[in-house]
């Protein structure tokens, strides 16, 4: 995990980040990770979990997990 964090922190521009993500993630991961970010943003805006799940086409468990992580103090920068 430390190596991955260090790699993210070392990338200084959008094109290099895009190339890195395209190289390291599968097409499915490239689809799912942005959805998870949207889940967090919507939760922080107060959107109801069922509405998020329906709008983004994800399971309610995925949305609930995001909610639990927010309660644990994660995503302060989002």
Secondary structure by P-SEA (a helix, b strand, c coil): caaaaaaaaacccaaaaaaaaaacccaaaaacaaaaaaaaaaaaacccaaaaaaaacccaaaaaaaaaaaaacccccc
